[in-house]
């Protein structure tokens, strides 16, 4: 079945450091891929998405490229801020399952000044 | 505009009691999803509604769980005879329900209901 695997956290970085959170997926067909973010005490928010191979999603300085050949969708940011501290979830949309989202386990990011 | 709202925000109940969780989707969104977020299982899909019908109930963990949606809007998730393993945050999401989806049909999440079963 479809699944998403993302790197375990927590990831601890200093402000202005480079961030990579790895995400790989297993899916039949051509799923859409998403990164959602959950800030402390808040609900899930869509951070970025990509709907087909080689698409790059970007938002708030974060980027991720849909790589079909490596079945990956790694999240990157060139310079993190304390306000980026949150839990990040990689997800795919199961097209054969009414677009329900299948999530990775989540990666907690802590950014220190 | 208003986002997805859920009530109550927190619910503490005793084992064996029934609970009802409510979701108000974004106005005009025909698709509605329930998910569960727990420490052991992460984020899991429970059920999907298109309008008032539920073509996918595959994520409901047992027959103690049921959900309905009325008027193509508000949805209620009911858990009967709650067990301690039901403790989790229950999330509702809604989307426009665009045909074909493919990521154009973004799901917007509510703040969740934290359920604690003592």
Interface residues (C-beta under 8 A of the other chain):
Chain A: X30 X32 X33 X34 X36 X42 X43 X44 X45 X46 X49 X50 X51 X52 X89 X91 X93 X95 X97 X98 X99 X100 X101 X102 X103 X104 X105 X106
Chain B: X31 X33 X35 X42 X43 X44 X45 X48 X50 X55 X56 X58 X59 X91 X93 X95 X101 X102 X103 X104 X105 X106 X107 X108 X109 X110 X111 X112
